[in-house]
Amino acid sequence: MSASIIGWAHLPFGKREETLEEMIVAAARGALEHAGVSAEEVDEIYLGHFNAGFSAQHFTASLILQADPALRFKPTTRVENACATGTAAVHQAAKAIAAKAAKIVLVVGVEQMTRMPGPEIGNTLLKASYLPEDGDTPAGFAGVFGKIAGAYFQRYGDQSDALARIAAKNHKNGVSNPYAQMRKDFGFDFCRTESEKNPFVAGPLKRTDCSLVSDGAAAIVLADVETAMQAERAVLLRSLAHAQDFLPMSKRDILAFEGCAAAWRRALGQAKLTLDDLSFVETHDCFTIAELIEYEAMGLTKPGEGARAVAEGWTEKGGKLPVNPSGGLKAKGHPIGATGVSMHVLTAMQLCGEAGEMQIDGAELGGIFNMGGAAVANYVSILERIR
């Protein structure tokens, strides 16, 4: 690819008092300032915003223009692809640069979820599933992944230890992330044990197996390579892949995450890399069962053996392939439209040696997997610092 990240901004995730518009404006201004780019220099703008009813304001693309009067009349588009919305926006921006339609593109991802009453949140998130089959699922989207976890347990045996290890790992990593919604190391025993504070939510999934309801925004500035090489920093989007799968789970083997596997194959093939070449991965742990299956889909283990990766410490910060050094969605939070942009910000920070206590020593190549729905919209980005 020809697009590089030259600047970013990331608001802390959690329950925020600002309006949706205020978060968008703050992230956009922060990214432009960090990139050393003026609003006049921006050629195009993309907003990642899932919404689906979280916000009464549905037409949100132009809210970015409030960040600076000089953004007025710039081509601006809202992008949506369920929980992969943020990455979809990043990929669209990169395509605009690759097509030479733009040299500098601003991307903002945002969501405001916490103002909606709890029961409505589940129904709103279910809109990212196939309603004729899943519309009546108890516990909303957690129920969908609870069914996936139950089916995985039935095929491969009880994986409660593995899920608890994933949750504990990500919460431990999240302590070092200043943007994370939950910065607390719960430990394996708490995550493994049902309790009043950690009850079962859906199927074998407990509260510690589920990502958080969050507000937040993140933004990046992308530039073509020639422009990026004049910037203070440049992180190349070395390869990008997107594989969209059937929406109904009944039309596929839901335990294989085949779209995830296809996206990883394409991205690694494009980049002429193997998984062993990556320094770390930020992956989509909306539920711990998702991260477990993603180990297998990305090729870290064989099908049914994902538990080995976490049991043997492969995915720890000091392991052979650290996964979610940011704490992932599990600890960081999951404001739907912001998540994919956040993943790109945190990966760029790692590669530029600016990740603080989250830093992976010697990080050179970072992989990102962001998915929408139950492995329906599958996006992989591989990033490498070039300046």
Phi and psi in degrees as a GROMACS rama.xvg file:
@    title "Ramachandran Plot"
@    xaxis  label "Phi"
@    yaxis  label "Psi"
@TYPE xy
-113.623  4.58744  SER-2
-98.8899  142.781  ALA-3
-133.345  144.986  SER-4
-81.0847  126.622  ILE-5
-117.475  -3.97012  ILE-6
-173.644  162.56  GLY-7
-158.898  168.297  TRP-8
-148.982  149.655  ALA-9
-147.194  116.813  HIS-10
-81.8066  145.609  LEU-11
-58.9663  138.546  PRO-12
-88.0894  151.774  PHE-13
149.248  -155.065  GLY-14
-88.849  108.589  LYS-15
-108.577  147.974  ARG-16
-85.3702  -20.9022  GLU-17
-66.8414  160.874  GLU-18
-77.1413  166.269  THR-19
-55.4125  -45.2375  LEU-20
-61.1606  -42.8254  GLU-21
-64.8776  -37.5961  GLU-22
-65.9698  -43.1379  MET-23
-58.9805  -47.9464  ILE-24
-63.0096  -44.0428  VAL-25
-62.9877  -43.2591  ALA-26
-67.0782  -42.8017  ALA-27
-62.8566  -47.4397  ALA-28
-62.771  -41.701  ARG-29
-63.1383  -41.5157  GLY-30
-67.5629  -42.4237  ALA-31
-62.6922  -41.9924  LEU-32
-64.7957  -44.7557  GLU-33
-63.9636  -34.1204  HIS-34
-79.7345  -14.3487  ALA-35
68.9696  34.0666  GLY-36
-116.433  136.227  VAL-37
-85.9052  158.442  SER-38
-60.7252  -33.2459  ALA-39
-61.1477  -30.8183  GLU-40
-78.8123  -14.5208  GLU-41
-71.5788  129.782  VAL-42
-94.2797  -31.1869  ASP-43
-155.041  157.744  GLU-44
-136.47  139.018  ILE-45
-128.6  137.31  TYR-46
-115.533  124.136  LEU-47
-93.4826  113.608  GLY-48
-149.479  108.631  HIS-49
-67.8235  -55.5626  PHE-50
65.1623  -87.7884  ASN-51
56.9912  18.5202  ALA-52
117.038  -8.93601  GLY-53
-61.967  -34.8342  PHE-54
-117.523  138.127  SER-55
-68.6955  -27.2511  ALA-56
-83.4335  103.246  GLN-57
-86.7737  -32.4215  HIS-58
-92.6231  92.6349  PHE-59
-113.135  -7.9869  THR-60
-54.5657  -43.4327  ALA-61
-74.7225  -7.43195  SER-62
-63.6782  -25.452  LEU-63
-62.2917  -30.3783  ILE-64
-62.5594  -20.2781  LEU-65
-68.0071  -13.3244  GLN-66
-69.9459  -28.3998  ALA-67
-165.847  131.158  ASP-68
-56.9189  -26.055  PRO-69
-71.5528  -10.5561  ALA-70
-80.6878  -11.1627  LEU-71
-59.5909  136.068  ARG-72
78.1361  1.72504  PHE-73
-72.9082  142.851  LYS-74
-59.3261  123.78  PRO-75
-136.57  128.987  THR-76
-135.372  135.521  THR-77
-87.7387  136.328  ARG-78
-117.489  142.135  VAL-79
-143.918  130.656  GLU-80
-153.43  62.2387  ASN-81
54.9452  -138.911  ALA-82
-71.6475  -8.22218  CYS-83
-94.4428  12.4527  ALA-84
-52.5606  -46.8161  THR-85
-62.0581  -44.3072  GLY-86
-69.2373  -35.3355  THR-87
-57.7547  -40.3395  ALA-88
-66.1048  -41.9305  ALA-89
-61.1699  -45.4659  VAL-90
-65.2966  -37.5121  HIS-91
-64.3792  -40.0073  GLN-92
-63.2253  -42.7211  ALA-93
-63.746  -36.5822  ALA-94
-66.4674  -36.4155  LYS-95
-62.0627  -39.2207  ALA-96
-70.8618  -43.4694  ILE-97
-61.2316  -33.2636  ALA-98
-80.7466  -1.53075  ALA-99
62.3693  25.9352  LYS-100
-85.0887  -13.2377  ALA-101
-155.88  150.66  ALA-102
-103.079  -34.5292  LYS-103
-131.023  126.777  ILE-104
-129.547  135.33  VAL-105
-99.6473  131.2  LEU-106
-124.28  128.593  VAL-107
-124.025  136.061  VAL-108
-117.523  138.098  GLY-109
-152.25  151.763  VAL-110
-157.709  144.847  GLU-111
-126.83  106.814  GLN-112
-110.112  -27.5716  MET-113
-75.0439  -12.1453  THR-114
-81.9968  -7.60649  ARG-115
-89.7598  138.06  MET-116
-58.4626  145.389  PRO-117
-47.1032  -53.0366  GLY-118
-59.7204  -33.7148  PRO-119
-71.881  -28.9822  GLU-120
-60.3379  -45.5509  ILE-121
-60.2196  -42.7891  GLY-122
-67.0015  -36.5087  ASN-123
-67.919  -42.9403  THR-124
-66.7453  -29.9384  LEU-125
-62.8338  -16.7211  LEU-126
-65.5222  -13.7751  LYS-127
-90.1398  10.1723  ALA-128
-116.639  179.171  SER-129
-88.8311  102.234  TYR-130
-61.011  -36.4353  LEU-131
-58.5408  -28.6705  PRO-132
-99.6795  -35.6264  GLU-133
-114.236  -0.2191  ASP-134
-62.3925  -24.2247  GLY-135
-104.366  16.4937  ASP-136
-66.5376  123.629  THR-137
-62.6484  146.271  PRO-138
70.4556  17.1597  ALA-139
61.685  -138.534  GLY-140
-68.0501  -28.1612  PHE-141
-60.9481  -35.4631  ALA-142
-65.6267  -37.068  GLY-143
-61.425  -47.0223  VAL-144
-75.7225  -23.0716  PHE-145
-63.9505  -38.9856  GLY-146
-66.6032  -39.2173  LYS-147
-63.3681  -44.7136  ILE-148
-61.6506  -43.3495  ALA-149
-61.0135  -41.2712  GLY-150
-67.363  -37.2079  ALA-151
-64.9807  -43.6456  TYR-152
-60.6539  -40.5778  PHE-153
-65.5617  -37.977  GLN-154
-79.5727  -40.3259  ARG-155
-117.105  1.63087  TYR-156
96.6227  167.234  GLY-157
-61.6915  123.174  ASP-158
-114.518  25.5463  GLN-159
-59.7373  -37.7935  SER-160
-63.187  -44.1286  ASP-161
-63.3164  -43.7551  ALA-162
-63.1917  -40.7677  LEU-163
-65.8214  -37.2223  ALA-164
-66.1877  -38.8509  ARG-165
-64.2171  -47.0927  ILE-166
-60.2604  -46.3263  ALA-167
-63.4292  -41.8288  ALA-168
-59.7715  -48.2662  LYS-169
-70.3348  -36.4648  ASN-170
-66.8596  -38.1551  HIS-171
-62.3171  -44.3694  LYS-172
-64.4032  -35.9638  ASN-173
-63.8415  -23.0077  GLY-174
-57.9367  -32.1406  VAL-175
-88.1726  -2.05524  SER-176
-98.8167  110.311  ASN-177
-66.0357  -14.6159  PRO-178
-95.6776  -4.75798  TYR-179
-73.9527  142.867  ALA-180
-70.0269  -38.3621  GLN-181
-123.41  109.05  MET-182
-111.204  71.017  ARG-183
-143.13  129.982  LYS-184
-87.7895  103.536  ASP-185
-81.2695  -26.3155  PHE-186
81.679  160.489  GLY-187
-64.1521  -44.6383  PHE-188
-60.8528  -42.9762  ASP-189
-64.0697  -45.1393  PHE-190
-67.3809  -28.6336  CYS-191
-82.254  -24.5419  ARG-192
-102.788  129.37  THR-193
-66.7889  135.846  GLU-194
-155.125  176.13  SER-195
-60.8636  -35.8598  GLU-196
-86.9099  -11.9626  LYS-197
-137.023  66.0519  ASN-198
-79.613  163.682  PRO-199
-66.8618  138.183  PHE-200
-106.931  -46.1067  VAL-201
-157.754  123.121  ALA-202
55.9377  -133.286  GLY-203
-84.5156  3.85526  PRO-204
-86.1923  126.956  LEU-205
-97.3408  176.111  LYS-206
-56.749  -38.7952  ARG-207
-72.204  -5.40991  THR-208
-92.6153  -2.43704  ASP-209
-116.398  137.653  CYS-210
-70.3005  166.905  SER-211
-93.5512  152.487  LEU-212
-80.6494  124.897  VAL-213
-141.298  157.103  SER-214
-109.935  150.635  ASP-215
166.814  168.851  GLY-216
-150.016  151.256  ALA-217
-145.469  156.265  ALA-218
-147.81  150.541  ALA-219
-134.414  156.417  ILE-220
-113.184  125.381  VAL-221
-106.882  145.744  LEU-222
-140.762  157.663  ALA-223
-67.4667  162.022  ASP-224
-60.0726  -41.9053  VAL-225
-59.2124  -45.1677  GLU-226
-68.6167  -41.0284  THR-227
-62.1165  -33.2926  ALA-228
-71.353  -9.4231  MET-229
-96.5339  -5.54602  GLN-230
-86.2256  171.608  ALA-231
-66.2271  -32.8487  GLU-232
-145.869  155.034  ARG-233
-150.484  122.145  ALA-234
-116.767  110.489  VAL-235
-73.4265  134.583  LEU-236
-81.173  89.0443  LEU-237
-66.0102  -36.5344  ARG-238
-153.752  149.834  SER-239
-134.132  140.012  LEU-240
-143.396  145.103  ALA-241
-138.82  122.337  HIS-242
-125.663  115.341  ALA-243
-97.6982  132.264  GLN-244
-111.735  173.901  ASP-245
-57.523  143.623  PHE-246
-74.3335  -44.9672  LEU-247
-68.496  129.974  PRO-248
-67.6355  -23.0958  MET-249
-67.6143  -15.482  SER-250
-93.8339  6.32106  LYS-251
-152.921  168.948  ARG-252
-84.2789  99.8377  ASP-253
-66.3112  -17.5938  ILE-254
-85.7713  -3.43953  LEU-255
-97.9372  -20.8348  ALA-256
46.8661  55.7118  PHE-257
-64.0231  -33.1267  GLU-258
-67.6003  -37.4674  GLY-259
-61.6659  -46.9677  CYS-260
-61.1543  -42.0163  ALA-261
-64.1333  -42.2873  ALA-262
-64.6149  -41.022  ALA-263
-64.404  -43.5896  TRP-264
-59.3626  -44.7439  ARG-265
-64.9432  -46.7981  ARG-266
-64.9611  -44.9188  ALA-267
-66.6338  -38.4188  LEU-268
-64.2348  -45.5501  GLY-269
-56.2365  -43.6906  GLN-270
-82.1727  -6.87204  ALA-271
56.4817  48.773  LYS-272
-129.029  166.487  LEU-273
-117.185  167.919  THR-274
-57.8537  -32.9799  LEU-275
-64.5841  -19.8143  ASP-276
-77.812  -18.3447  ASP-277
-76.5466  144.036  LEU-278
-83.6765  -28.682  SER-279
-170.114  167.884  PHE-280
-135.707  136.625  VAL-281
-103.797  116.637  GLU-282
-124.209  165.866  THR-283
-87.4211  88.5541  HIS-284
-96.5255  57.7779  ASP-285
-55.9856  -34.512  CYS-286
-138.831  150.001  PHE-287
-60.2881  -31.2833  THR-288
-63.1684  -31.8367  ILE-289
-64.7463  -46.183  ALA-290
-61.4643  -40.1019  GLU-291
-60.1052  -48.089  LEU-292
-68.6033  -32.5734  ILE-293
-65.3517  -31.7386  GLU-294
-54.6889  -42.6715  TYR-295
-74.4232  -41.746  GLU-296
-67.428  -33.7685  ALA-297
-78.7331  -11.4316  MET-298
96.597  12.9392  GLY-299
-70.1884  -36.1145  LEU-300
-138.053  171.424  THR-301
-74.8767  161.346  LYS-302
-54.927  135.248  PRO-303
83.7666  -3.72464  GLY-304
-115.076  16.2141  GLU-305
-57.7702  -31.837  GLY-306
-57.5636  -30.1334  ALA-307
-62.2534  -37.8678  ARG-308
-61.1837  -40.3232  ALA-309
-86.0451  -33.2358  VAL-310
-65.1328  -35.477  ALA-311
-94.55  7.50285  GLU-312
77.9192  13.3069  GLY-313
-60.5606  -35.649  TRP-314
-97.2024  4.39136  THR-315
-70.1814  165.517  GLU-316
-56.8098  -32.476  LYS-317
-96.8661  7.45026  GLY-318
-82.8014  -177.005  GLY-319
-71.8894  -25.2665  LYS-320
-144.133  87.5605  LEU-321
-56.8099  132.322  PRO-322
-120.232  125.992  VAL-323
59.9428  56.174  ASN-324
-62.7854  -16.1055  PRO-325
-78.7474  -11.9881  SER-326
99.4619  -8.9165  GLY-327
63.1936  -172.813  GLY-328
-63.9078  -29.0303  LEU-329
-57.3176  -45.3623  LYS-330
-102.802  -37.1093  ALA-331
-69.9377  -33.8296  LYS-332
106.677  165.468  GLY-333
-139.999  67.3088  HIS-334
-72.768  106.025  PRO-335
-41.943  -59.4333  ILE-336
-68.4647  -21.7167  GLY-337
-86.8509  -21.8796  ALA-338
-57.1173  -50.9698  THR-339
-64.1478  -38.4316  GLY-340
-66.5785  -41.8529  VAL-341
-55.6437  -44.0249  SER-342
-59.3484  -38.8436  MET-343
-71.594  -37.5846  HIS-344
-61.8408  -50.1388  VAL-345
-67.4739  -33.1711  LEU-346
-69.5075  -42.4814  THR-347
-62.7135  -39.406  ALA-348
-59.3854  -44.3683  MET-349
-59.3407  -47.1086  GLN-350
-70.5107  -23.5286  LEU-351
-94.0353  3.44286  CYS-352
68.258  27.4517  GLY-353
-115.118  24.2047  GLU-354
-93.8901  5.3715  ALA-355
59.1258  -131.841  GLY-356
-70.0555  -13.5405  GLU-357
-80.6837  -11.3032  MET-358
-57.4532  131.892  GLN-359
-92.0971  121.659  ILE-360
-59.0099  130.194  ASP-361
68.9924  24.3791  GLY-362
-63.787  123.799  ALA-363
-120.718  -34.6004  GLU-364
-133.367  129.517  LEU-365
-121.555  137.4  GLY-366
-108.576  145.025  GLY-367
-129.29  131.171  ILE-368
-125.089  122.872  PHE-369
-127.972  131.546  ASN-370
-128.107  151.657  MET-371
-112.677  136.119  GLY-372
69.3825  -162.657  GLY-373
-87.3263  79.3446  ALA-374
58.9279  41.3603  ALA-375
-96.0532  -59.5975  VAL-376
-96.0238  110.792  ALA-377
-118.184  119.157  ASN-378
-125.406  133.691  TYR-379
-124.196  135.004  VAL-380
-124.359  139.001  SER-381
-118.941  124.045  ILE-382
-114.962  145.718  LEU-383
-145.921  133.17  GLU-384
-75.0559  132.405  ARG-385
-118.577  -7.86068  ILE-386
